[in-house]
């Protein structure tokens, strides 16, 4: 089959002339080599990892040292800038604006959303507009993401991703507070009532 | 009478060019290949639009599978050797060279300290079959900080480079499992890390 033909192989002698010394053929049978080459090629093609995984860079805030706590006053933020998103079981999001505190008569409407991107983006867009109207800068919107222990890690990544897509500049992972527990979790997810530390 | 023989065509094909090409490709793939590290856990990563690519080297990867088991891996083998030696000296274990070697061959591992010692006593064939249970990482027993710290020291010693932390978690992992790992990192003052995701289409780009 595969042979290198360099011509002038060992020819047959015509007639009865003196037999010359036989020239060795320069044709090499490459079949086996080719087989091996393709075998190795297939192996490397199949084992090689062409695409490297992508990463989502995350920066988390440092832990507040209890000794320094008194010196650093938490910044005061306008309530209307805040959008709370509680991530619950079965891919549900409970979202509300501002602060929930029934004892002070603060009872914002709690929306239940799914992770369908259009609804979520619409809400973020709407809040960005409202914040822009009030503070003249849509980057002022602050989103607090509060995953319950019933939430999946995928939900958290999805919501972080949604922040990138909607270009929300200020967002953080937070824990739910006692009002959220008593007002939202108790109603929506009674099984999860033990969730989160008392704040 | 002249015989009219039909000229038989040779069934020999000149394969030289094909062989050249085959070897060219073979050489390319051999040099470009980067073997997939053996995974201790099967993980389905969530999607995101982030197109940042994982750094080439100096990676410490924390894998969390869907049942919340934690696995750890460093890409450099020498660092793994130094790491296990450091862990052994901190915990006052006597390890033989064979045991160190067996450990360093695991690119990803997930075992508690007590489990690890039992695992080292197994034969190579038994080790292969052994299902690792994950590094304990919760509020009761947390062995992850020690591994991360010694791993970072080891890598600093061996490669004189800082390890970059990467978390690879399954999208069905419950949040607390991931949260425990994140809090551990926060305790260790590692505030910068990355989550491995699968690339998704960016809706901003598809819209004109």
Interface residues (C-beta under 8 A of the other chain):
Chain A: X1 X2 X3 X4 X5 X30 X33 X34 X37 X38 X40 X41 X44 X45 X47 X48 X49 X52 X53 X54 X55 X56 X57 X58 X59 X60 X61 X62 X63 X87 X117 X147 X148 X149 X150 X151 X152 X153 X154 X155 X156 X157 X158 X160 X161 X164 X165
Chain B: X11 X12 X13 X14 X15 X16 X18 X19 X22 X23 X25 X26 X29 X30 X32 X33 X34 X35 X36 X45 X46 X47 X48 X49 X50 X51 X52 X53 X54 X64 X166 X168 X169 X170 X171 X172 X173 X174 X175 X176 X177 X178 X179 X182 X185 X186 X187 X189 X191 X192 X193 X194 X195 X196 X197 X198 X199 X200 X202 X203 X204
